[in-house]
C-alpha cells in the first residue's frame, strides 16, 4: 500500500515542459511562407488576414473565435491555387529554419522530463519538424487537416482568386492599443474590417468548401489551453507543474491558464501579447536559455527558476544548481554579455514589450516578426 501511495505522489509531483513551435523552436511562420510562395501577393494577403485575426480575437473578442484562425481563413485561397498535402509537406520540410541549439535543448529537456509541442501550425509542418528533431509526433498538438477533403468548383476557384487579389490590395489595418470596438478604428480600417466580415462570414461561409474548412480545429487561443490540460491529464500532473514557452497572441490563453494555476510562463522573443502575459521574458538567438530555465524548473520548481531569472548573471549562475554542461555552453556562446532574461513586472512591462518586439523582428525577420 505504501509503494502504491508513493507512486501516485511521485507522478503528481512530476514537472513537465510544453512549448509553442514557431518562435521558441523555429524561426518560420510556415503558413505565411506557404501563402507567400503559392498565392500571388500572398505575403500581403496573409499579413492583412493576420491583423484581422488580431482584431477579432483581441479587440472585439468575437464569440467562438479562436486566435490563430488565420490558418483557417487562408485555406480556401491555398486550395484555389492548387496547394496539395504533398506540396505542403515538401515545402515545409525544405524550408525549416530552427532556433539555434534547439535540437540539443529539446534533447536535454526530454532527458529529464516529458516534453510537448503545442502549435497552431499545420500538421504537415509539425511532422517535418519532428522528423528533423527526432521529437515524437504523438507528443504534439497542432492544426490537423487534409487538403484532399476540400473541393472547389471552377466558379468558386475563380471567385477565390479574384477575392485574394482584392484582399491583397487592401491597406493593412492599424489597431490602436486602446481599441475595444470597431468604432475605435479609423474609417478606412473600419471599411476594411466590414468587407472582410462579408468575405469570410457570408460569402466563403456559404460555399461548400467554406463550410468544411471552417470546421477545421485551429490549435490557438483556448485550444492551446485545452491541449495543456490534456497533456497534464496524460501525466496525472497538476497544472502548477507546467513550464510553458510561447511568443504570440495564440499563446495568451495558455499563458493565462498556466500562470493562474501556478506554473511557469516564458515569452521567448515574444511580441506584445506574449510579454504582457508571461512571468519571464527571454531575448535570445539561441535556445540555451530555455534549456537552463527548464532544467532548474523541472529539478527545483518555479520559485527557484524565478530566482535565477531575477539574478541573471554569471556569478549567480555559477553558484546555482544549473547543470554544468548547460552553463559551459552558455558561457561559450556568450563570453562577454548574457542574453537578456528578465521577470516581467508592471514597472518594466512597456519597455520589455518594445525591446522584445524589436529583438523578435531581428531574429525572425520583420515580415514574420510583426505578425500577431
Residue frames relative to the residue before (quaternion, step in Angstrom):
aa qw qx qy qz dx dy dz
X 1.0000 0.0000 0.0000 0.0000 0.00 0.00 0.00
X 0.6291 0.5465 -0.3190 0.4515 3.55 1.05 -0.87
X 0.6625 0.5107 -0.3037 0.4562 3.61 0.92 -0.91
X 0.6364 0.5275 -0.3245 0.4598 3.59 0.99 -0.82
X 0.6556 0.5130 -0.3101 0.4592 3.58 0.95 -0.86
X 0.6653 0.5106 -0.3027 0.4528 3.56 0.95 -0.92
X 0.6266 0.5424 -0.3329 0.4499 3.58 1.06 -0.75
X 0.6530 0.4994 -0.3062 0.4800 3.56 0.99 -0.86
X 0.6523 0.5219 -0.3120 0.4525 3.58 0.96 -0.90
X 0.6548 0.5153 -0.3144 0.4549 3.60 0.93 -0.89
X 0.6517 0.5128 -0.3127 0.4632 3.59 0.98 -0.84
X 0.6631 0.5182 -0.3050 0.4458 3.56 0.95 -0.90
X 0.7090 0.4596 -0.2616 0.4665 3.58 1.10 -0.69
X 0.4783 0.7018 -0.4304 0.3058 3.60 1.22 -0.15
X 0.2299 -0.7580 0.5974 0.1250 3.55 -0.82 1.03
X 0.0552 -0.8166 0.5745 0.0085 3.55 -1.05 0.69
X 0.4479 -0.7129 0.5101 0.1760 3.50 -1.37 0.49
X 0.0046 0.7760 -0.6301 0.0279 3.56 -0.97 0.94
X 0.0023 0.8162 -0.5772 0.0245 3.58 -0.89 0.90
X 0.4825 -0.5628 0.5851 0.3288 3.47 -1.31 0.55
X 0.4809 -0.6833 0.4680 0.2877 3.58 -1.21 0.34
X 0.7869 0.3157 -0.1723 0.5014 3.58 0.39 -1.25
X 0.6824 0.3659 -0.3274 0.5414 3.54 -0.37 1.30
X 0.8064 0.2450 -0.1375 0.5203 3.61 0.37 -1.17
X 0.7702 0.3232 -0.1704 0.5228 3.61 1.12 -0.65
X 0.8033 0.0724 -0.0285 0.5904 3.59 0.97 -0.82
X 0.4942 -0.6590 0.4870 0.2903 3.54 -1.28 0.39
X 0.5197 0.6816 -0.3929 0.3330 3.57 1.25 -0.28
X 0.0745 -0.6359 0.7401 0.2055 3.40 -1.55 0.07
X 0.2877 -0.8345 0.4451 0.1509 3.52 0.19 1.36
X 0.6688 0.4991 -0.3104 0.4553 3.61 0.92 -0.87
X 0.6215 0.5252 -0.3308 0.4780 3.58 1.04 -0.77
X 0.6870 0.4928 -0.2806 0.4543 3.56 0.87 -1.00
X 0.6161 0.5410 -0.3341 0.4649 3.60 1.04 -0.77
X 0.6893 0.4870 -0.2760 0.4600 3.54 0.87 -1.04
X 0.6517 0.5140 -0.3106 0.4632 3.58 0.97 -0.84
X 0.6834 0.4988 -0.2851 0.4503 3.57 1.05 -0.74
X 0.8302 0.3043 -0.1196 0.4514 3.59 0.77 -0.99
X 0.7139 0.3682 -0.2423 0.5442 3.62 1.24 -0.29
X 0.4947 -0.6529 0.4726 0.3251 3.64 -0.79 0.88
X 0.8250 0.0061 -0.0823 0.5590 3.58 -0.80 1.11
X 0.1981 0.8324 -0.4921 0.1603 3.54 1.13 0.73
X 0.5719 0.5831 -0.3862 0.4288 3.59 1.14 -0.50
X 0.6726 0.4742 -0.2892 0.4890 3.58 0.99 -0.86
X 0.6157 0.5500 -0.3348 0.4542 3.57 1.00 -0.83
X 0.7040 0.4717 -0.2733 0.4551 3.57 0.76 -1.05
X 0.6574 0.5332 -0.3176 0.4274 3.59 0.88 -0.93
X 0.6672 0.4860 -0.3056 0.4746 3.58 0.97 -0.82
X 0.6664 0.4871 -0.3154 0.4681 3.59 0.88 -0.87
X 0.6163 0.5457 -0.3412 0.4539 3.59 1.08 -0.68
X 0.6574 0.4865 -0.3068 0.4869 3.58 0.99 -0.80
X 0.6080 0.5346 -0.3292 0.4861 3.59 1.09 -0.73
X 0.6134 0.5466 -0.3235 0.4693 3.57 1.06 -0.79
X 0.6394 0.5189 -0.3145 0.4723 3.60 0.96 -0.90
X 0.6513 0.5270 -0.3095 0.4499 3.56 0.96 -0.91
X 0.6935 0.4795 -0.2818 0.4581 3.58 0.83 -0.95
X 0.7254 0.4537 -0.2461 0.4554 3.58 0.94 -0.90
X 0.8122 0.3252 -0.1392 0.4639 3.57 0.84 -0.97
X 0.7317 0.4139 -0.2439 0.4835 3.61 1.05 -0.67
X 0.8091 0.2261 -0.1284 0.5269 3.60 0.49 -1.12
X 0.2352 -0.8087 0.5069 0.1837 3.59 1.31 -0.29
X 0.0718 -0.8476 0.5256 -0.0124 3.53 0.76 1.18
X 0.5158 -0.6757 0.4392 0.2908 3.56 -0.79 1.06
X 0.8376 0.1645 -0.1491 0.4991 3.54 -0.86 1.01
X 0.5434 0.6347 -0.3947 0.3821 3.57 1.29 -0.03
X 0.2323 -0.7774 0.5747 0.1067 3.58 -1.00 0.89
X 0.4663 -0.6599 0.5097 0.2954 3.59 -0.82 0.99
X 0.7299 0.3691 -0.2927 0.4953 3.56 -0.89 0.94
X 0.4529 0.7063 -0.4388 0.3218 3.57 1.28 0.09
X 0.3266 0.7119 -0.5177 0.3443 3.56 1.29 0.25
X 0.6583 0.5343 -0.3094 0.4307 3.58 0.99 -0.86
X 0.6381 0.4861 -0.3192 0.5047 3.54 1.23 -0.45
X 0.7020 0.5061 -0.2749 0.4189 3.58 0.89 -0.95
X 0.6788 0.4809 -0.3134 0.4580 3.61 1.11 -0.50
X 0.4866 0.7092 -0.4167 0.2943 3.60 1.21 -0.37
X 0.6446 0.5155 -0.3593 0.4355 3.66 0.86 -0.74
X 0.6660 0.5012 -0.3028 0.4621 3.57 1.04 -0.77
X 0.6155 0.5193 -0.3440 0.4829 3.59 1.06 -0.70
X 0.6537 0.5108 -0.3097 0.4646 3.57 0.99 -0.85
X 0.6375 0.5410 -0.3265 0.4407 3.59 0.99 -0.82
X 0.7332 0.3590 -0.2206 0.5337 3.58 1.15 -0.60
X 0.5857 -0.6745 0.3278 0.3077 3.53 1.16 0.83
X 0.2948 0.7326 -0.5487 0.2743 3.57 0.98 0.83
X 0.1540 -0.8081 0.5675 0.0342 3.57 -0.73 1.12
X 0.6795 -0.4571 0.3647 0.4430 3.56 -1.31 0.13
X 0.6654 0.5068 -0.3141 0.4492 3.59 0.90 -0.85
X 0.6272 0.5204 -0.3337 0.4739 3.59 1.06 -0.71
X 0.6546 0.5150 -0.3089 0.4592 3.58 0.96 -0.87
X 0.6516 0.5079 -0.3113 0.4697 3.58 0.99 -0.83
X 0.6759 0.4996 -0.2878 0.4590 3.56 0.88 -0.98
X 0.6699 0.4964 -0.2999 0.4635 3.57 0.89 -0.93
X 0.6570 0.5232 -0.3089 0.4463 3.59 0.92 -0.92
X 0.6847 0.4878 -0.2861 0.4597 3.57 0.87 -0.95
X 0.7235 0.4641 -0.2442 0.4488 3.56 1.03 -0.78
X 0.7634 0.3661 -0.1868 0.4982 3.58 1.24 -0.25
X 0.3057 0.7654 -0.5087 0.2489 3.59 1.17 0.46
X 0.0064 0.7590 -0.6510 0.0067 3.56 -0.97 0.91
X 0.1681 -0.8376 0.5171 0.0531 3.56 -0.30 1.27
X 0.5350 -0.5657 0.5124 0.3621 3.54 -1.27 0.48
X 0.5755 -0.6234 0.4045 0.3415 3.57 -0.87 0.93
X 0.8443 0.2095 -0.1615 0.4661 3.55 -0.98 0.91
X 0.4505 0.7325 -0.4442 0.2512 3.60 1.21 -0.16
X 0.5771 0.5790 -0.3925 0.4215 3.61 1.07 -0.59
X 0.7031 0.4469 -0.2616 0.4874 3.59 0.87 -0.97
X 0.6117 0.5568 -0.3515 0.4385 3.58 1.05 -0.72
X 0.7045 0.4442 -0.2745 0.4807 3.59 0.79 -0.96
X 0.6022 0.5489 -0.3554 0.4580 3.57 1.09 -0.66
X 0.6638 0.4906 -0.3046 0.4753 3.60 0.95 -0.86
X 0.6590 0.5127 -0.3185 0.4487 3.58 0.85 -0.95
X 0.6910 0.4788 -0.2817 0.4625 3.58 0.92 -0.88
X 0.6065 0.5500 -0.3578 0.4490 3.59 1.24 -0.32
X 0.7550 0.3635 -0.2022 0.5070 3.59 1.21 -0.42
X 0.8135 0.0092 0.0052 0.5814 3.60 1.18 -0.33
X 0.6163 -0.4992 0.4361 0.4253 3.56 -1.34 -0.13
X 0.1035 -0.7926 0.5997 0.0380 3.57 -1.04 0.80
X 0.0915 -0.7850 0.6124 0.0187 3.54 -1.11 0.83
X 0.2262 -0.7213 0.6325 0.1688 3.55 -1.28 0.51
X 0.0609 -0.7745 0.6297 0.0056 3.56 -0.86 1.04
X 0.1160 0.8400 -0.5057 0.1591 3.57 -0.29 1.27
X 0.4678 -0.6490 0.5248 0.2907 3.54 -1.16 0.68
X 0.4921 0.7069 -0.4077 0.3032 3.60 1.21 -0.49
X 0.5851 -0.5590 0.4577 0.3684 3.54 -1.28 0.48
X 0.6070 -0.5910 0.3978 0.3521 3.56 -1.13 0.68
X 0.5611 0.6059 -0.3899 0.4074 3.60 1.13 -0.59
X 0.6800 0.4813 -0.2692 0.4831 3.56 1.00 -0.91
X 0.6706 0.5057 -0.3032 0.4501 3.59 0.90 -0.92
X 0.6216 0.5230 -0.3432 0.4715 3.60 1.04 -0.70
X 0.6434 0.5122 -0.3208 0.4698 3.58 0.96 -0.84
X 0.6471 0.5213 -0.3061 0.4646 3.57 0.99 -0.88
X 0.6644 0.5095 -0.3022 0.4556 3.58 0.89 -0.94
X 0.6224 0.5443 -0.3400 0.4481 3.58 1.02 -0.75
X 0.6934 0.4746 -0.2742 0.4678 3.57 0.92 -0.91
X 0.7595 0.3909 -0.1961 0.4815 3.60 0.95 -0.89
X 0.3481 -0.7382 0.4940 0.2999 3.59 1.30 -0.15
X 0.3671 0.7088 -0.4980 0.3389 3.54 1.03 0.92
X 0.4884 -0.6899 0.4398 0.3034 3.63 -0.84 0.87
X 0.4333 -0.7196 0.4823 0.2486 3.57 -0.62 1.15
X 0.6126 0.5693 -0.3504 0.4218 3.59 1.11 -0.61
X 0.6690 0.4538 -0.2987 0.5072 3.59 1.26 -0.25
X 0.6014 0.5394 -0.3748 0.4549 3.59 1.15 0.56
X 0.1685 -0.7158 0.6675 0.1169 3.49 -1.36 0.51
X 0.1730 0.7929 -0.5614 0.1617 3.59 -0.69 1.05
X 0.6299 -0.5262 0.4026 0.4054 3.59 -1.31 0.08
X 0.1291 -0.8286 0.5445 0.0163 3.54 -0.33 1.30
X 0.2213 0.7611 -0.5801 0.1876 3.54 -0.89 0.98
X 0.1862 -0.7324 0.6347 0.1613 3.51 -1.38 0.22
X 0.4424 -0.7077 0.4881 0.2554 3.56 -0.74 1.04
X 0.5825 0.6032 -0.3604 0.4086 3.57 1.21 -0.49
X 0.6075 0.5699 -0.3497 0.4288 3.58 1.23 -0.36
X 0.6954 0.4331 -0.2573 0.5125 3.58 1.27 -0.27
X 0.0397 -0.7881 0.6139 0.0197 3.55 -1.05 0.76
X 0.1815 -0.7806 0.5930 0.0774 3.54 -1.20 0.65
X 0.3900 -0.6615 0.5795 0.2730 3.53 -1.13 0.67
X 0.6628 -0.4858 0.3719 0.4317 3.58 -1.25 0.28
X 0.6400 0.5325 -0.3187 0.4531 3.56 1.01 -0.82
X 0.6702 0.4902 -0.2978 0.4711 3.60 0.93 -0.88
X 0.6329 0.5336 -0.3295 0.4540 3.57 1.01 -0.81
X 0.6621 0.5001 -0.3023 0.4692 3.59 0.94 -0.86
X 0.6267 0.5326 -0.3284 0.4645 3.58 1.02 -0.83
X 0.6910 0.4926 -0.2846 0.4460 3.58 0.87 -0.98
X 0.6347 0.5150 -0.3331 0.4702 3.60 1.01 -0.71
X 0.6504 0.5057 -0.3038 0.4784 3.56 1.01 -0.84
X 0.6797 0.4931 -0.2826 0.4637 3.57 0.97 -0.89
X 0.5984 0.5546 -0.3568 0.4550 3.58 1.08 -0.69
X 0.6499 0.5084 -0.3006 0.4784 3.55 1.01 -0.86
X 0.6331 0.5329 -0.3241 0.4586 3.59 1.02 -0.81
X 0.6804 0.4864 -0.2934 0.4630 3.59 0.85 -0.97
X 0.6557 0.5272 -0.3144 0.4396 3.58 0.94 -0.87
X 0.6797 0.4890 -0.2884 0.4645 3.59 1.16 -0.55
X 0.5441 0.6318 -0.3966 0.3840 3.61 1.25 -0.24
X 0.5058 -0.6239 0.4863 0.3442 3.60 -1.09 0.59
X 0.5269 -0.6359 0.4446 0.3470 3.59 -1.01 0.70
X 0.5097 -0.6685 0.4633 0.2806 3.55 -1.17 0.67
X 0.2139 -0.7475 0.6160 0.1268 3.56 -0.96 0.91
X 0.1151 -0.8045 0.5817 0.0347 3.58 -0.62 1.14
X 0.3447 -0.7371 0.5403 0.2145 3.62 -0.46 1.15
X 0.5806 -0.6178 0.3990 0.3493 3.59 -0.99 0.76
X 0.7098 0.4483 -0.2568 0.4789 3.60 1.16 -0.56
X 0.4240 0.7430 -0.4447 0.2655 3.60 1.27 -0.06
X 0.0446 -0.7970 0.6023 0.0039 3.55 -1.02 0.91
X 0.7872 0.1472 -0.0907 0.5919 3.59 1.28 -0.10
X 0.7059 -0.4511 0.3361 0.4304 3.56 -1.31 0.20
X 0.6524 0.5528 -0.3152 0.4116 3.58 0.98 -0.83
X 0.6104 0.5590 -0.3537 0.4357 3.60 1.23 -0.31
X 0.5985 0.5473 -0.3584 0.4624 3.59 1.29 -0.09
X 0.5931 -0.5359 0.4485 0.3999 3.56 -1.23 0.41
X 0.6614 -0.5385 0.3409 0.3954 3.58 -1.14 0.62
X 0.6259 0.5426 -0.3403 0.4450 3.59 0.97 -0.82
X 0.6951 0.4664 -0.2716 0.4748 3.56 0.94 -0.91
X 0.5907 0.5559 -0.3657 0.4564 3.57 1.11 -0.60
X 0.6580 0.5047 -0.3099 0.4651 3.59 0.97 -0.85
X 0.6236 0.5365 -0.3363 0.4585 3.57 1.06 -0.76
X 0.6648 0.5007 -0.3015 0.4652 3.58 0.89 -0.94
X 0.6606 0.5156 -0.3102 0.4488 3.58 0.92 -0.87
X 0.6506 0.4968 -0.3146 0.4806 3.57 1.04 -0.77
X 0.6458 0.5079 -0.3197 0.4719 3.60 0.99 -0.77
X 0.5861 0.5607 -0.3586 0.4620 3.57 1.09 -0.69
X 0.6645 0.5056 -0.2986 0.4622 3.58 0.91 -0.94
X 0.6731 0.5188 -0.2989 0.4342 3.55 0.88 -0.99
X 0.7917 0.3709 -0.1878 0.4476 3.56 0.67 -1.10
X 0.7959 0.3393 -0.1721 0.4709 3.59 0.87 -0.86
X 0.7180 0.3404 -0.2585 0.5493 3.59 1.27 0.02
X 0.7729 0.3948 -0.2198 0.4455 3.58 0.47 -1.19
X 0.7350 0.3813 -0.2382 0.5077 3.61 0.69 -1.03
X 0.6139 0.5760 -0.3464 0.4138 3.58 1.04 -0.75
X 0.6581 0.5150 -0.3065 0.4559 3.59 1.14 -0.56
X 0.5869 0.5928 -0.3620 0.4159 3.58 1.21 -0.47
X 0.5913 -0.5783 0.4241 0.3688 3.56 -1.12 0.62
X 0.6387 0.5195 -0.3060 0.4780 3.54 1.04 -0.85
X 0.6531 0.5363 -0.3083 0.4369 3.56 0.95 -0.92
X 0.6425 0.5379 -0.3227 0.4401 3.58 0.97 -0.86
X 0.6792 0.4710 -0.2862 0.4847 3.58 1.02 -0.78
X 0.6629 0.5213 -0.3036 0.4435 3.55 0.91 -0.94
X 0.6848 0.4976 -0.3005 0.4395 3.58 0.93 -0.81
X 0.5964 0.5364 -0.3677 0.4705 3.58 1.31 -0.02
X 0.4544 0.6728 -0.4563 0.3642 3.59 1.28 -0.09
X 0.3229 -0.7630 0.5347 0.1662 3.58 -0.87 0.97
X 0.1595 -0.7974 0.5772 0.0740 3.58 -0.23 1.26
X 0.3294 -0.7602 0.5317 0.1758 3.56 -0.82 1.02
X 0.3985 0.6586 -0.5345 0.3490 3.53 0.14 1.37
X 0.8000 0.2980 -0.1891 0.4852 3.57 -1.24 0.22
X 0.8484 -0.0370 0.0632 0.5242 3.57 -0.83 -1.03
X 0.6020 0.5682 -0.3641 0.4269 3.60 1.13 -0.57
X 0.6153 0.5165 -0.3492 0.4823 3.59 1.14 -0.55
X 0.6255 0.5222 -0.3325 0.4749 3.57 1.02 -0.78
X 0.6397 0.5256 -0.3136 0.4649 3.57 1.01 -0.84
X 0.6369 0.5311 -0.3205 0.4578 3.59 1.01 -0.81
X 0.6395 0.5160 -0.3232 0.4693 3.59 1.00 -0.81
X 0.6265 0.5254 -0.3309 0.4711 3.59 1.00 -0.81
X 0.6588 0.5147 -0.3067 0.4548 3.55 0.97 -0.87
X 0.6468 0.5111 -0.3198 0.4671 3.59 0.96 -0.84
X 0.6479 0.5150 -0.3116 0.4668 3.59 0.98 -0.86
X 0.6374 0.5299 -0.3174 0.4606 3.56 1.04 -0.80
X 0.6325 0.5342 -0.3265 0.4560 3.59 0.99 -0.83
X 0.7416 0.3986 -0.2145 0.4951 3.58 1.03 -0.80
X 0.3458 -0.7388 0.4930 0.3025 3.58 1.31 -0.18
X 0.4758 0.6666 -0.4241 0.3865 3.56 1.06 0.83
X 0.4900 -0.6482 0.4870 0.3201 3.61 -1.09 0.62
X 0.5970 -0.5952 0.4050 0.3539 3.56 -1.17 0.53
X 0.5342 0.6076 -0.4077 0.4234 3.58 1.24 -0.22
X 0.6702 0.5062 -0.2855 0.4615 3.56 1.27 -0.33
X 0.5299 0.6357 -0.3964 0.3974 3.58 1.29 0.27
X 0.1088 -0.6995 0.6968 0.1155 3.52 -1.21 0.70
X 0.0560 -0.8169 0.5739 -0.0094 3.56 -0.63 1.14
X 0.1286 -0.7865 0.6026 0.0418 3.57 -0.90 1.00
X 0.1310 0.7952 -0.5798 0.1197 3.59 -0.76 1.05
X 0.2561 -0.8067 0.5180 0.1235 3.57 -1.26 0.05
X 0.8050 0.2978 -0.1220 0.4983 3.63 1.18 -0.22
X 0.7592 -0.3755 0.2800 0.4519 3.55 -1.35 -0.12
X 0.6305 0.5480 -0.3479 0.4257 3.60 1.07 -0.61
X 0.6680 0.5066 -0.2914 0.4606 3.60 1.28 -0.27
X 0.4221 0.7510 -0.4469 0.2411 3.59 1.23 -0.23
X 0.7028 0.4541 -0.2868 0.4665 3.60 0.75 -0.99
X 0.6147 0.5356 -0.3448 0.4651 3.59 1.08 -0.67
X 0.6364 0.5177 -0.3146 0.4775 3.57 0.96 -0.88
X 0.6852 0.5038 -0.2916 0.4378 3.57 0.82 -1.01
X 0.6431 0.5191 -0.3188 0.4640 3.57 1.00 -0.81
X 0.7033 0.4730 -0.2774 0.4524 3.57 0.76 -1.03
X 0.6529 0.5069 -0.3191 0.4636 3.60 0.94 -0.83
X 0.6477 0.5314 -0.3161 0.4452 3.58 0.94 -0.89
X 0.7370 0.4080 -0.2230 0.4906 3.57 1.03 -0.79
X 0.6181 -0.6118 0.3278 0.3691 3.59 1.25 0.16
X 0.4742 0.6566 -0.4534 0.3721 3.58 1.23 0.34
X 0.5411 -0.6167 0.4702 0.3253 3.56 -1.34 -0.02
X 0.0930 -0.7987 0.5937 0.0305 3.60 -0.87 0.98
X 0.0852 -0.8054 0.5864 -0.0158 3.55 -0.87 1.05
X 0.2148 -0.7455 0.6191 0.1220 3.57 -0.86 1.01
X 0.1265 -0.8004 0.5845 0.0416 3.58 -0.49 1.22
X 0.7992 -0.1652 0.0461 0.5761 3.57 -0.36 1.28
X 0.1872 0.8544 -0.4626 0.1450 3.53 1.03 0.86
X 0.4406 -0.6459 0.5442 0.3043 3.51 -1.28 0.39
X 0.8085 -0.2842 0.2125 0.4695 3.53 -1.36 -0.14
X 0.6938 0.4941 -0.2836 0.4405 3.59 0.79 -1.04
X 0.6899 0.4942 -0.2844 0.4459 3.58 0.91 -0.90
X 0.6794 0.5042 -0.3064 0.4363 3.58 0.77 -1.02
X 0.6673 0.5272 -0.3026 0.4303 3.58 0.94 -0.86
X 0.7643 0.3637 -0.1903 0.4975 3.59 1.17 -0.45
X 0.6020 0.5807 -0.3412 0.4288 3.58 1.29 0.18
X 0.5175 -0.6016 0.5070 0.3365 3.55 -1.30 0.38
X 0.8109 0.1229 0.0011 0.5722 3.54 0.95 -1.00
X 0.2030 -0.7533 0.6129 0.1248 3.56 -1.06 0.79
X 0.0998 -0.7792 0.6181 0.0284 3.56 -0.92 0.99
X 0.0755 -0.7637 0.6405 0.0300 3.57 -0.96 0.94
X 0.3204 0.7581 -0.4974 0.2745 3.56 -0.19 1.25
X 0.3964 -0.6971 0.5450 0.2448 3.54 -1.19 0.59
X 0.7269 0.3582 -0.2020 0.5500 3.57 1.27 -0.37
X 0.4743 -0.7138 0.4471 0.2562 3.59 -1.06 0.73
X 0.3576 0.7611 -0.4835 0.2429 3.62 1.23 0.08
X 0.6126 0.5490 -0.3583 0.4416 3.62 1.06 -0.66
X 0.6185 0.5352 -0.3361 0.4670 3.58 1.02 -0.79
X 0.6501 0.5252 -0.3113 0.4523 3.57 0.95 -0.90
X 0.6717 0.5008 -0.2966 0.4583 3.59 0.93 -0.92
X 0.6734 0.4834 -0.3040 0.4696 3.60 0.85 -0.92
X 0.6517 0.5077 -0.3159 0.4666 3.58 0.98 -0.81
X 0.6303 0.5461 -0.3283 0.4434 3.58 0.98 -0.85
X 0.6951 0.4582 -0.2691 0.4842 3.57 0.88 -0.97
X 0.6422 0.5260 -0.3290 0.4502 3.61 0.95 -0.83
X 0.6914 0.4851 -0.2897 0.4503 3.58 0.79 -0.99
X 0.7459 0.4231 -0.2297 0.4603 3.59 0.88 -0.90
X 0.8418 0.1957 -0.0505 0.5005 3.59 0.96 -0.86
X 0.6009 -0.6222 0.3451 0.3643 3.62 1.23 -0.02
X 0.7390 -0.4576 0.2950 0.3967 3.51 -1.36 0.26
X 0.6737 0.5177 -0.3214 0.4181 3.59 0.78 -0.96
X 0.6574 0.4964 -0.3170 0.4699 3.58 1.00 -0.79
X 0.6308 0.5231 -0.3304 0.4683 3.59 1.08 -0.71
X 0.6553 0.4997 -0.3061 0.4766 3.58 1.02 -0.79
X 0.6090 0.5398 -0.3481 0.4654 3.58 1.06 -0.69
X 0.6434 0.5200 -0.3150 0.4653 3.54 1.00 -0.85
X 0.6716 0.5007 -0.2909 0.4622 3.59 0.96 -0.91
X 0.6894 0.4797 -0.2834 0.4629 3.59 1.02 -0.73
X 0.7455 0.2558 -0.1793 0.5887 3.58 1.28 -0.28
X 0.1403 0.8439 -0.5003 0.1336 3.52 0.90 1.04
X 0.4268 0.6436 -0.5254 0.3572 3.54 0.05 1.38
X 0.6648 -0.5478 0.3296 0.3864 3.56 -1.16 0.56
X 0.6226 0.5542 -0.3509 0.4267 3.60 0.98 -0.78
X 0.6937 0.4562 -0.2776 0.4834 3.56 0.90 -0.92
X 0.6383 0.5374 -0.3294 0.4419 3.58 0.98 -0.83
X 0.6685 0.5016 -0.3016 0.4588 3.58 0.98 -0.84
X 0.7060 0.4377 -0.2623 0.4911 3.57 1.13 -0.55
X 0.5939 0.5717 -0.3635 0.4340 3.57 1.26 -0.01
X 0.6092 -0.5648 0.4200 0.3653 3.55 -1.33 -0.12
X 0.2701 0.7800 -0.5208 0.2177 3.59 1.17 0.50
X 0.5769 -0.5904 0.4452 0.3470 3.56 -1.01 0.87
X 0.4951 -0.7095 0.4162 0.2798 3.60 -0.68 1.09
X 0.6431 0.5201 -0.3365 0.4503 3.60 1.00 -0.73
X 0.6341 0.5110 -0.3264 0.4799 3.59 1.08 -0.69
X 0.6562 0.5099 -0.3095 0.4623 3.56 0.96 -0.86
X 0.6309 0.5256 -0.3284 0.4668 3.60 0.99 -0.79
X 0.6483 0.5178 -0.3095 0.4645 3.56 1.01 -0.85
X 0.6397 0.5331 -0.3197 0.4521 3.58 0.99 -0.87
X 0.6782 0.4917 -0.2864 0.4650 3.58 0.89 -0.97
X 0.6463 0.5215 -0.3170 0.4581 3.56 1.01 -0.79
X 0.6884 0.4803 -0.2698 0.4718 3.57 1.01 -0.87
X 0.8045 0.1568 -0.0406 0.5714 3.56 1.01 -0.87
X 0.0377 -0.8558 0.5159 0.0021 3.62 0.47 1.18
X 0.7441 0.4072 -0.2227 0.4805 3.61 1.11 -0.57
X 0.8067 -0.0556 0.0784 0.5831 3.59 0.84 -0.96
X 0.4294 -0.7148 0.4957 0.2428 3.56 -0.85 1.00
X 0.5536 -0.5658 0.4667 0.3944 3.59 -1.16 0.44
X 0.5786 -0.6312 0.3976 0.3297 3.56 -1.13 0.63
X 0.0515 0.7482 -0.6585 0.0628 3.53 -0.97 1.00
X 0.1383 0.8138 -0.5458 0.1438 3.57 -0.58 1.09
X 0.4532 -0.6488 0.5364 0.2933 3.54 -1.08 0.76
X 0.3856 -0.7278 0.5213 0.2232 3.59 -0.90 0.93
X 0.0029 0.7907 -0.6108 0.0412 3.56 -0.80 1.07
X 0.6734 -0.4711 0.3685 0.4345 3.56 -1.29 0.19
X 0.6681 0.5281 -0.2938 0.4341 3.57 1.07 -0.77
X 0.7952 0.3146 -0.1704 0.4895 3.61 0.91 -0.81
X 0.3993 0.7741 -0.4405 0.2176 3.57 1.28 -0.18
X 0.6944 0.4876 -0.2971 0.4379 3.59 0.78 -0.98
X 0.6713 0.4809 -0.3041 0.4750 3.58 0.94 -0.82
X 0.6442 0.5184 -0.3188 0.4633 3.59 1.05 -0.74
X 0.6060 0.5527 -0.3445 0.4567 3.57 1.04 -0.79
X 0.6854 0.4859 -0.2802 0.4643 3.56 0.86 -1.00
X 0.6969 0.4800 -0.2788 0.4542 3.57 0.84 -0.99
X 0.6705 0.4992 -0.2990 0.4602 3.57 0.94 -0.88
X 0.6390 0.5279 -0.3274 0.4536 3.58 0.99 -0.80
X 0.6536 0.5031 -0.3087 0.4737 3.57 0.99 -0.82
X 0.6632 0.4994 -0.3027 0.4681 3.57 0.96 -0.87
X 0.6000 0.5694 -0.3348 0.4513 3.56 1.09 -0.77
X 0.6549 0.5098 -0.3027 0.4685 3.57 0.95 -0.90
X 0.6374 0.5326 -0.3179 0.4572 3.56 1.06 -0.78
X 0.7149 0.4632 -0.2578 0.4559 3.59 0.88 -0.94
X 0.8161 0.2864 -0.1217 0.4870 3.58 0.83 -0.98
X 0.5514 -0.5802 0.4108 0.4366 3.58 1.26 -0.15
X 0.5956 -0.6301 0.3703 0.3334 3.55 -0.99 0.87
X 0.6420 0.5460 -0.3434 0.4145 3.62 0.89 -0.85
X 0.7159 0.4095 -0.2374 0.5133 3.57 0.92 -0.92
X 0.6380 0.5733 -0.3264 0.3972 3.58 0.94 -0.88
X 0.6988 0.4852 -0.2693 0.4513 3.56 1.06 -0.71
X 0.5243 0.6303 -0.4217 0.3874 3.58 1.24 -0.22
X 0.6027 -0.6083 0.3857 0.3435 3.57 -1.09 0.74
